[in-house]
């Protein structure tokens, strides 16, 4: 039996599983995503494909954090780091350190979070290399800033989180509309929940999030909008906030950004 073609087939199948898993994650089907990422991890190990294995671990870390399972998120990120050390991609190590930071932040461990964030920035500063996998293109400076802002938000550092989310949106420019929409929603939330709330700024930013619909179709974005509405509800007596909530409810009633 020629094992090389079989290994390539396993790797290709695993890559498809990751792509399908991401679509499931983005559409709110976490169970399907977990199963698909697990299939990708198994395929990677059978094919002895470390890049695919690291990618699958990273996806499992992201999913675990999204589901509120910080220990699992940390463990998967550390698994990704262990495998990725063999690949020679500093940017890949940066991403997985940031995934680890997200898990530590969800646990409320500020020291471990800061350590992981510093490592992420240190590796990112080493620059791109030929060893970077093609799928890593999304991990631009805006994404680095955005992931840090999410960690800061989970630690309750709302001032830093708001500034980081604004930076992420600016650095993304016109690229990655879905990510820009999600980080813009986070800016709105941080303005609403910071120590000195800025409800009018939150409402203005939240209005920019609605503008992404229906072009950006994502259950994650709809959930983010729901979270924005929850954060703004406490400021509903502010006219700008009341107007946004009314607009949001009208959008939700018509199906939002769903296809």
Secondary structure, DSSP 8 states (H G I E B T S, - for coil): --HHHHHHHHHHHHHHHHHHHHHHHHTT-HHHHHHHHHHHHHHHHHHT-HHHHHHHHHHHHHHHHHTT-HHHHHHHHHHHHHHHTTTT-HHHHHHHHHHHHHHHHHHT-HHHHHHHHHHHHHHHTT---TTS-GGGGG--HHHHHHHHHHHHHHTT-HHHHHHHHHHHHHHHTTS-HHHHHHHHHHHHHHHHHSSS--HHHHHHHHHHHHTTTTTS--HHHHHHHHHHHHHHGGGTTSHHHHHHHHHHHHHHHTTTT--
